Amino acid sequence: MSNLVTDVGETVEARPNATAVGFHEREVTYEQLWEQTGRFARALADAGVEPDDRVALYLPNRPQFVMAFFGTLRAGGIVVPMNPQYKSREISHLLADSGAETVVALSDLVPQVTEVQDDTDVHTVVSVAGDADGATQFDAFLADETLPVQDRADDDVAVQPYTSGTTGQPKGVLLTHHNLTFDARASAELHDGIRPNDRMLGVLPLFHIYGMTITMIATLFEGGSYWPMVQWDAEATLELVESEGITVLHGVPAMYNDIINTPGAEAYDLSSVRFANSGGASIPIEVLETFQSTFDVDLFEGYGLTETAPVTHANRPDDSRPGSIGKPIPGVESMVVDDALNE
């Protein structure tokens, strides 16, 4: 195995004109996405980014997140995703701890970066969706030429997300190219893989490992199309699913609860959905059953954590028990222990 970006490159060769990312009535083909990631990678290299350097992404779900994510990996860099709801105090810790020298931020968030820049190693700031003092606009940052995919080993770090666990400051988790590739492939197989005609709802935040691996990476590995949403809105989600024929849904319990409590929800047509999954927390049985009865769509539940990139257990269409996290996915071993950690 090599740089996980090569898996996307294989999809580009097989389906260059297929839609890779859909956003606000704009569709980006795989060939266009590949070109953009290459130009972003070249721009990083021109800015002094070398393999193993950290690039922080301080963005909501937008096409530029996808381009910058794979562009960073293409350059051999390591992605540090940051919650766009964080303020300067929180990102100061993440930037200082990771040593990131480059930040790609929504234009409205650039002031949060520049406020703490002197306390970090950041020297390059790229703005998305507008101009901002102290930053180069995303399209202007892109180089004219592309950069070839840089070789990486299976155990080279690809992404450094931060997780708080239950106590203390957020801690960086080092996830390798193999970690992410394995989980993206294995989790997709639970519902017969991502099909070329699949349209994946991209409402889970991409700074979070669930959205990053299971909705974005897995989809682009397999040739489906990814439809990101900037923020959560139940009615807007129902409208997108119906209008664009979304086929695969991933969400957290609160999202499904919002959906079933949206006035007029039952009037929306979700017949295009062939698989829906909930993770991030235990979903109440009544929410699961109400969603299923309202839309005639089976809803499954899985479990994972940031350190495992993330899925370890899941229910699946042919093997499900509501109220449980399901069985280990292929390639994962688990053990039931008592309070003394005895099997």
Residue, then its C-alpha position, 0 to 999 in steps of 0.5 A: m500500500s502507498n499514499l491513500v490518495t492513490d486510491v482516489g487516483e484509481t477512481v479518477e482513471a476509471r470515472p473521470n467525468a463522474t461527479a465526485v462532489g456536489f455542492h449547491e447545484r455545482e458538481v465537481t467531477y473526479e478529473q476536476l477534483w484530481e486537478q485541484t488537489g494536485r494544484f493545491a499540493r504544488a502550492l503547498a510545496d512551493a510554500g515550503v511544506e515537506p512530507d510530514d509537515r502539518v496542515a490545519l484545516y479550519l473549515p466546515n464541510r465544503p468542496q475546498f475541505v475535500m481538495a485541501f485534505f487530499g491535496t495535503l496528503r498528495a504532498g506528503g503532509i499530515v492533515v490536522p482537522m480543527n472544529p470550525q466552532y472553535k475559537s482562538r483559545e482552542i485552536s491555539h492549543l491545536l496549532a501549537d501542539s501539532g506544529a502546523e505551519t499552514v492553515v486553511a480557514l473559512s474567511d470569517l475564521v481567519p481572524q481567530v488564526t491571526e490572533v494566535q499566529d505569533d504563539t504558533d509556527v503558522h506562517t501561511v494562511v489560506s482563506v476560503a469563501g472570501d478574502a481576509d486580512g493576513a491570508t491568501q484566497f484559496d483560488a489564488f493560492l493554487a499553483d498553475e501546475t500539479l504535484p505528483v503524489q508523494d510516496r508514503a508508507d503504510d505506517d506513515v501518519a496521514v491525519q492528526p485529529y484531536t479528541s478530548g476523551t473524557t478529561g483534559q486538553p484535546k490530544g492528537v491521535l496519529l492515524t496512518h494511511h493504512n488505518l484510514t484506508f482499512d476502515a474506509r474499505a471495511s466499513a463500506e463493505l457492510h452495506d455492499g460497498i459504495r456503488p458508482n451511482d451512490r450519493m453520500l450525504g455529507v452532513l457529518p462534520l469533516f473535522h470529525i473522524y466519522g464524517m472524514t473516513i466513512t462519508m468522504i474517504a470511503t465514497l471517493f475511494e469507490g467512485g460514488s459522489y459526496w454531497p457536503m452540507v455546511q451545517w446541520d439543518a433537518e429540513a434542508t437535509l430532507e430536501l437534499v435527500e429528496s431532490e438529489g436522490i441521496t442513497v446513503l445516510h450517516g448521522v448521529p442520534a440527535m440528527y435522526n431525532d431532529i428529522i422525525n420531529t420536523p413538521g411535515a417530515e413524513a411528506y418527504d420522499l426518502s425512497s432513494v435511500r438504501f442504507a442509513n446508519s447512526g453512530g457517535a452515541s447510542i440511538p434510542i430505540e424509539v427514535l430508530e423505530t420512528f425513523q424506520s416507520t416514517f420513511d420505510v428505511d432501515l436504520f442501523e447502528g455502529y460504534g467506533l472511536t477516533e483512535t480506531a479511524p473509527v469503526t470497530h463494530a456495526n450492525r448490518p442489513d443481514d445481521s442486526r440487533p437493534g439496541s446493540i452496537g453490532k458485531p466487530i467488522p472484518g479484521v477487528e478483534s474484540m474481547v468482553v472483560d469484567d471490571a478487572l479486565n479479565e476475559 
